[in-house]
Amino acid sequence: MKYINSKKVDGIKLMKGNFYVLMDFDRTLTKGDSISCWRVLYYSDLLGDDFKQRYDEIHDKHSETWEDRFKEYINLLHEKKLDNEMIKGAVRKTNLQLRDGAKEFLKKMNDMNVPVIIMSCSIRNVIKEYLKANDCDYNNIYIYSNYCDIERKGERDIYSVTPHSKNRITFSKELNDMIVTKEYTLLFGDVVDDINMATKERKENTITVGFLDKKIEENLALYQSAFDIVLTNNASFKEVEDIIK
């Protein structure tokens, strides 16, 4: 089902050159019943016999403190000597699934030269490799997520991207210079906190799309109050094609 705040949506005309995209990754670009990118490594069985046990111990110990949990996850990945071949192998084994229409949507954004900014509390190493494996790692996609510097090339580990900190992410000057000229924003998420990916100053010029795939009846009113468009039951990205000219 699709629920639309027609007054807001009809008043914004998205056309090539006048908008950019903000989106979550897990259960937004991917299906609502898909695993997370962290779990891609978890279920791969490529990081040693005790990896799952230690991962679960970290999760249980820091069930409410996201940043501490992510820091320990990344330290564990270093200890297990995670490398690019392991990530490629994990992605090949995974049952992670893009939402219907997601590949086509990303291609269309690339063809239109629309910046797509992925903001995720998952792990960039896996997101990047997964996009490559699905032939949609386009140059117009910018990923802001947690990160494990497995090659030690001078980049630092990042473990500070949580469901509640996306509004504090600082974009590169290159990206800021690119999006500052865009009048509108198209935002996709699967939890209400995702609407905060857009700054308060841009809220009125942002169309927010929320994917609601679990406990639909229980959460529908909340999602309708937060998002301009609510899509349920593992909806496709094709459901929003008509708002982009």
C-alpha positions in Angstrom: 0.0 0.0 0.0 1.0 3.6 -0.6 0.0 6.5 1.7 0.7 10.0 0.4 0.6 13.5 1.9 -0.6 14.9 -1.4 -0.6 18.5 -0.3 3.2 18.4 0.4 4.2 16.0 -2.4 2.2 17.8 -5.1 3.8 21.1 -4.2 7.4 19.9 -4.9 8.5 19.2 -8.5 11.5 17.0 -8.6 13.4 17.4 -11.9 16.9 16.7 -13.2 19.2 19.2 -11.6 17.0 20.5 -8.8 17.3 17.7 -6.1 19.5 15.2 -4.5 18.8 11.9 -2.6 19.5 11.0 1.0 18.9 7.4 1.9 19.5 4.7 4.5 20.8 1.4 3.3 19.7 -1.6 5.5 16.0 -2.3 4.9 15.7 0.8 2.8 17.7 0.0 -0.3 17.5 -3.6 0.8 14.2 -5.5 1.5 12.5 -5.1 4.8 13.2 -8.8 5.7 16.8 -8.6 4.6 19.8 -9.0 7.0 22.0 -6.0 7.8 25.5 -5.5 6.4 27.0 -6.3 9.7 25.3 -9.6 9.6 26.7 -10.3 6.1 30.1 -10.9 7.8 28.4 -12.6 10.7 26.7 -15.3 8.6 29.6 -15.7 6.2 31.5 -18.2 8.4 34.8 -16.6 7.0 36.1 -15.0 10.2 36.8 -17.9 12.4 34.9 -20.4 14.6 34.4 -18.0 17.5 33.4 -14.9 15.6 29.7 -15.3 16.0 30.0 -15.9 19.7 32.2 -12.9 20.3 30.0 -10.7 18.1 26.9 -11.7 20.1 28.8 -11.0 23.4 29.6 -7.5 22.1 26.0 -7.0 21.0 24.6 -8.1 24.4 27.1 -6.0 26.4 26.3 -2.8 24.4 22.7 -3.4 23.4 21.8 0.3 24.0 25.2 2.0 23.5 25.6 2.0 19.7 29.0 3.7 19.3 30.7 1.5 21.9 29.2 -1.6 20.2 30.4 -0.5 16.7 33.9 0.3 18.0 34.2 -3.2 19.5 32.8 -4.8 16.3 35.5 -3.0 14.3 38.3 -4.0 16.7 37.1 -7.6 16.4 37.3 -7.3 12.6 40.9 -6.1 12.9 41.7 -9.0 15.2 40.2 -11.4 12.7 42.3 -9.8 10.0 39.4 -8.9 7.8 40.5 -8.2 4.2 38.9 -7.4 0.9 38.8 -11.0 -0.2 36.8 -12.0 2.9 34.3 -9.2 2.2 33.9 -10.2 -1.4 33.4 -13.8 -0.3 30.8 -12.8 2.3 28.9 -10.7 -0.2 28.8 -13.7 -2.6 27.4 -15.9 0.1 24.9 -13.5 1.5 21.1 -13.5 1.2 21.1 -9.7 1.4 18.6 -8.5 -1.2 18.0 -5.2 -2.9 14.4 -3.9 -2.8 12.6 -4.4 -6.0 13.3 -1.4 -8.3 16.3 -0.3 -6.3 18.9 -1.1 -9.1 16.7 0.7 -11.6 16.3 3.7 -9.3 20.0 4.0 -8.7 20.7 3.7 -12.5 18.1 6.5 -13.2 19.7 8.7 -10.6 23.1 8.1 -12.2 21.8 8.8 -15.7 20.2 12.1 -14.4 23.5 13.0 -12.5 21.6 13.2 -9.2 23.8 12.9 -6.1 22.8 10.0 -4.0 24.0 10.1 -0.4 23.8 6.8 1.6 23.9 7.4 5.3 24.0 4.1 7.3 25.0 2.9 10.7 26.1 -0.3 9.0 29.6 -0.8 7.6 30.8 1.0 4.5 33.2 -1.8 3.5 30.3 -4.2 2.9 27.9 -1.6 1.4 30.5 -0.6 -1.2 31.3 -4.2 -2.2 27.7 -5.1 -2.3 26.9 -2.2 -4.7 29.9 -3.3 -6.9 28.6 -6.9 -7.0 25.2 -5.7 -8.1 26.6 -3.4 -10.8 25.3 -0.2 -9.2 28.4 1.4 -7.6 28.0 4.6 -9.5 30.2 7.7 -9.2 27.2 9.8 -8.1 26.9 7.6 -4.9 28.5 8.9 -1.7 28.5 6.6 1.3 28.7 7.9 4.9 28.8 5.0 7.3 31.0 3.2 9.8 34.2 1.9 8.3 37.0 -0.5 9.1 40.4 0.6 7.7 41.5 -2.9 6.8 44.3 -1.8 4.5 45.8 0.7 6.9 46.1 3.3 4.2 45.8 6.2 6.6 42.1 6.3 6.8 40.7 6.1 10.3 38.2 3.6 11.6 34.7 5.1 11.9 32.3 3.8 14.5 30.3 6.9 15.3 27.5 6.6 12.8 24.5 5.5 14.8 20.7 5.6 14.2 20.6 8.9 16.2 23.8 10.6 14.9 23.1 10.9 11.1 22.1 14.5 11.5 25.7 15.2 12.8 27.5 13.8 9.8 29.8 16.3 8.0 29.9 16.0 4.2 33.0 16.7 2.2 33.5 20.2 0.7 33.1 18.7 -2.8 29.7 17.2 -1.9 28.5 20.2 -0.1 29.4 22.4 -3.0 27.4 20.0 -5.2 24.2 19.9 -3.2 24.1 23.5 -2.0 22.6 24.5 -5.4 19.8 21.8 -5.2 16.4 23.2 -4.2 14.9 19.9 -3.1 15.8 16.7 -1.3 14.3 13.2 -1.7 14.8 11.1 1.5 14.3 7.4 2.0 14.4 5.5 5.3 12.8 2.7 7.2 12.7 4.1 10.8 11.3 7.5 11.9 14.7 8.7 13.0 15.8 8.6 9.4 13.9 11.8 8.6 16.7 13.6 10.6 19.1 12.9 7.8 17.8 16.1 6.3 18.6 19.3 8.2 15.8 21.3 9.8 16.4 24.1 7.3 15.7 21.7 4.4 12.6 19.9 5.9 10.0 22.0 4.0 11.8 21.3 0.7 12.3 17.6 1.4 10.0 14.7 0.3 10.4 11.9 2.9 9.6 8.3 2.0 9.3 5.7 4.7 9.3 2.0 4.1 7.1 0.2 6.8 7.4 -3.6 6.5 6.9 -4.8 10.1 4.0 -4.3 12.6 2.3 -2.3 9.9 -1.1 -1.7 11.6 0.7 -0.9 14.9 3.1 1.7 13.4 1.2 3.1 10.4 -0.1 6.2 12.2 3.3 7.1 13.5 4.9 6.7 10.0 2.1 8.7 8.4 2.8 11.5 10.9 6.6 11.5 10.1 6.9 10.7 6.4 5.3 12.3 3.4 5.0 9.0 1.6 4.6 5.6 3.4 5.2 2.4 1.5 4.3 -0.9 3.1 4.7 -4.7 2.5 8.2 -4.6 0.9 7.2 -2.0 -1.6 9.2 -1.3 -4.7 11.2 1.9 -5.5 8.9 2.0 -8.6 6.2 3.3 -6.3 7.9 6.8 -6.2 8.9 7.0 -9.9 5.9 9.3 -10.7 7.1 12.1 -8.4 10.4 12.4 -10.4 10.0 14.2 -13.8 
